[in-house]
Every structure is written in C-alpha cells, then in structure tokens.
Amino acid sequence: MTKLTHLDEDGRVNMVDVGSKDATLRCAVATGRVRCQCATLQFPKQRRAPKGAVITTAVIAGIMAARRTHALIPLALPIELDEDLPGFRLDATSGEKSGDGTAGEPAR
C-alpha cells in the first residue's frame, strides 16, 4: 500500500515540505453540464439574457474557481497558474418524455 504523504506514522496530519521539489507541468480539466429548456438556451446565444452577459460571467467564474481551488482542498498549497482558459459550448439536445410506463414501471 502507498504511504500517504500528509499523515505521519501515527495517522496525524502533517504538512509536506515541498521547498526542494522540482517544478512539474500539470494540467487539469473540469467539465459540467447545465440542463435547460431549448428556449432558454437562445438567450445567451443571441446575447439577450435578462441578467446580462451570462457567458462572460461564467468565464470569469471559471477563472476565479481555478485560482481558488487550493482553498477547497485540505492542506493544498496555492500554485501559480500560467493560464486559465475556461471554454463554453452551447449545444441544444432535444429529448422526448412519455407518460406511458414500460413493463414493470408505473406511469408518473
């Protein structure tokens, strides 16, 4: 079993000295999905959302989240980010829903 670096022999938490550690190139990718009605998706596409520039706001939120990730992970140290590149893709996917149940499923 691999030894956990942030626990001592007795299982107590301790910080790890990273002062002499070489720089390492790292890349992280996070994804998410927002489900909404197709009509709602047209607002940001046409830049007429009642709340303003929702895509710009989401990009700023993505950058801020990347820069604050260390605050959410116990014992993590802040690291310098070379670039924050949140990207968004607005896709419409249509789905059908039926009120009829299938074998063994009651209608809802």
C-alpha positions in Angstrom: 0.0 0.0 0.0 1.3 3.5 -0.8 2.1 5.7 2.2 0.0 8.8 2.5 2.4 11.8 2.4 0.3 14.0 4.7 0.0 11.6 7.5 2.7 10.6 10.0 3.3 7.1 11.4 0.5 7.6 14.0 -2.0 8.9 11.5 -1.7 12.5 12.5 -1.9 15.2 9.8 1.3 17.0 8.9 2.4 19.4 6.2 4.8 18.1 3.5 8.0 20.1 2.7 7.9 20.9 -1.0 10.6 23.5 -0.9 13.1 21.4 -2.8 10.6 19.8 -5.2 11.2 20.4 -9.0 8.5 22.3 -10.9 6.1 19.9 -12.7 3.9 20.7 -15.6 0.3 19.9 -14.7 -3.0 20.2 -16.5 -6.5 19.9 -15.0 -9.8 19.8 -16.8 -13.2 20.2 -15.3 -16.5 19.8 -17.1 -20.1 20.4 -16.2 -23.5 20.4 -17.8 -26.5 22.8 -17.3 -29.8 21.4 -18.4 -32.5 23.8 -19.5 -35.2 24.3 -22.0 -34.2 24.9 -25.6 -35.9 28.3 -25.5 -33.8 29.3 -22.5 -30.6 28.4 -24.4 -31.4 31.0 -27.1 -31.0 33.9 -24.7 -27.2 33.6 -24.3 -26.8 32.6 -27.9 -28.5 35.8 -29.1 -26.9 37.9 -26.3 -30.2 39.0 -24.9 -30.3 37.3 -21.5 -32.3 39.3 -18.9 -29.5 39.0 -16.4 -26.8 40.4 -18.7 -23.7 38.8 -20.2 -24.2 35.3 -18.7 -21.3 33.7 -20.8 -18.9 36.4 -19.8 -19.9 36.0 -16.2 -19.4 32.2 -16.4 -15.9 32.6 -17.9 -14.9 35.0 -15.1 -16.4 32.5 -12.5 -14.3 29.7 -14.1 -11.1 31.7 -13.9 -11.8 32.6 -10.3 -12.6 28.9 -9.4 -9.3 27.8 -10.9 -7.4 30.3 -8.9 -9.1 29.4 -5.6 -9.1 25.6 -5.9 -6.4 25.3 -3.3 -8.7 26.8 -0.7 -11.1 23.9 -1.2 -8.6 21.1 -0.9 -7.3 20.4 2.7 -3.6 21.0 3.1 -3.2 22.1 -0.6 -0.9 25.0 -1.4 -1.7 27.7 -3.9 0.1 27.2 -7.2 0.9 29.7 -9.8 -1.3 29.3 -12.9 0.2 30.0 -16.3 -3.2 30.2 -17.9 -6.9 29.9 -17.2 -8.8 29.0 -20.3 -12.4 28.3 -19.5 -14.4 27.5 -22.6 -18.1 27.1 -23.2 -20.0 25.2 -25.8 -23.7 25.9 -26.2 -25.5 22.8 -27.5 -29.1 22.1 -27.8 -30.1 18.4 -27.3 -33.7 17.5 -27.7 -35.3 14.8 -25.7 -38.7 13.1 -25.6 -40.6 12.1 -22.5 -43.6 9.8 -22.4 -46.2 9.5 -19.8 -46.6 5.8 -20.6 -44.9 3.3 -18.3 -42.9 0.4 -19.6 -43.2 -3.2 -18.3 -42.8 -3.0 -14.5 -42.8 0.8 -14.4 -45.8 2.7 -13.4 -46.6 6.0 -15.3 -45.6 9.1 -13.4 
